[in-house]
């Protein structure tokens, strides 16, 4: 007869592997797996590739540290309070302020979900919320620092302007068509308001170092984001090294190089499904620019990819009906192409 201990072992063992897999860092595993595959197929290239990855990573380190401490400062001071009065007043004003808040605020996509759910439940117009939604995943202080260091300061400024312009244009479009079937009654019956960032909202206090709890928040947020940015950028620079080493420059030029609308449209269409992470995209775009990608296509890629990436898309899909979600994606794609065209002309 099978003992109780044996039965317990058989019950625990099947759960052991899924539990271990859930605890593993998938970004680190991906990095290790890529290096292992490279070692199998091209062993002499492993050391030079890792050296190039490390060199690019360390060159970006000052920008990473600035981004990390900026995020920690904003979390510890309770800067979310700066948005408390943004969505009041005339609708056009709310659209502009919503786009500015989205393009300049430090909030991640999961933090936006409960914030936007509360706004919509309180009766804030969808146009202003859409302006915030479209601009929010594209730029924040940390993203600006990483983009300026990884690509160029001018590209970071242009992306910031594009983010705010996309938010304003999207909000005004929703306002114009607010009474149509697409935007009428936009909310789901029971919108999900959860998020991965569920910390309570602090009162605004710029002198965070005077309180122990705020100092702990600063330290925890800084360390969490240092690990997050460090591992993603390490993976991205590894992919950049492989891209430059194994993808012919002529191929990049043929697909997304040169002048005209074609490369920009392709950049937007490819950016939407291919986007990994806003920070990880910076080295990849830098590498493709070195290989011959046009400036306009690069801008279209980061705009379309940023708005349609999984965290940003889920934040919208969790709250509104599918038709509004499709409109959100359409506005993002059109805005990305427009941003690419403008930047391609002035860059």
Buried (B, 14 or more C-beta within 10 A) or exposed (E): EEEEEEEEEEEEEEEEEEEEEEEEEEBEEBBEEBBEEBBEEEEEBBEEBBEBBBEBBEEBEEBBBBBBBBBBBBBBBBBBEBBEEBBEEEBBEBBBBBBBBBBBBBBBBBBBBBBBBEBBEEEBBBBBBBBBBBBBBBBBBBBBBBBBBBBBEEBBBBBBBBBBBBBBBBBBBBBEBBEEEBBEEBBBEEBBBEBEBEEEEBEEBEEBEEEEEBBEBBEBBBEBBBEBBBBBBBBBBBBBBBBBBEEEBEEBBEBBBBEEEEBBBBBBBBBBEEBBBBBBBBBBBBBBBEBBBBBBBBBBBBBBBBBBBEBBBBBBBBBBBEBBBEBBBEBBBBBBBBBBBBBBEEB
